[in-house]
Amino acid sequence: MGITMNSYKEIQNQIERLQKEAEQVRKTEVSNAIADIQSKMREFGISPEDLGFAVRSKRLQKTVRKPVAPKYRNDGTGETWSGRGKPPKWMAGRDKAQFLIRA
């Protein structure tokens, strides 16, 4: 009987070679699949959203807030401030109550 016994090291080398080969074949097949999918999407006018892959940009993910009515007004210049965020320079060191817009 012509059974050849490979050593452990030879088998490990074969496994490593086959894994590298398998990875290369996989990359090629994935690349071909992507090209095929893109081609069909163009052909039929299919978007990622049609497939349930909603593309969301960071800009669109932010909640759009409605503008807030001004709460304070500088009667000298007409500038206003909603009371949110950093106070304007014209209010620095002054009492907010004097700029309060009264309805």
N, C-alpha and C positions, 0 to 999 in steps of 0.2 A: 504494500500500500504506500502510495506516494503522498502521505499527509505531511505538510510542512508546518512545523511549529514555529510560530513567530514569537519573538521575545516581547516582553511587556513594553520595552522602550520602542520597538518597531510599531507595535499596535498604537501606542500613544502618539507617535509621529503621524501615523495614518489618520487617526482621529482628528488631530490638529489640521492636517492638510484638507481633510473632507469638510471640516467646519469652516475653514476659510473659503473653500470652493462653494459651499452651500450659501454663505453670506453674500458672495459675489453674485451667484445666481438669483438670490432673493432680491438684491438691489436692482438687478436688471429687470426682473419681473415686476417689481413695484414701479419702477420708472415707466415701463411699458403700460402698466395698468393705469397709471396717472395720466399718461398721454392719451390713452383710449377714452378715459372718462372725460377729460377736458374737451376732446374732439366731439364727443357725443353731446356734451353740454352746449357747446357752441352750435352744433348742428340743429338741436331742438330748442335752443333758446332757454335752457334751464339755468337758473341761478342757484347759488348755495342756499339761499333762503327757501327756494322751492323744495329743496331736499331736507329742510329742517335744520340747516346749519346757518343760523342767523349770525351775520357778521356784525359785531358791535364794536364800534370804536370807543376809545376812552371818553372822547368828547360826548358821544351820545349816551353813555352810561350814566353820566351825571344827571341828577335831578334838575329839571328846569324850574326855577323858582320865579314866581310872579314878582314884579317890582313892588317894593313896599312904599307906601305913601310917606312923604317927608314928615318928620316929627319936630324938627328944629329948623329955624330960618334966621339967616343973618339979614336983618332989615336994611343994613347999609349997602350990601352988595347983591342981595337977592339969592345968595347961595343957600342950599338946603342940605339937610342930613337926615337920614332915616332913623338914626339912633343905633344902627348896626355897624359893626366893624370899627375901625380906628376913627376916633373923632377928628374932624377937620381942624386945621391950624387956627382958623378964626375963633375956635372955641377954647383953645389952649389957655389954661389958667383962669377961666371965667366960669361963672355959675350957669349951668345948662338951663336952668329955669327961665332966665331972661331971654332965651332964644326959642322957648317952647311955642309951637304954633297952637293957638287957641281957636277952637271951632266956633 
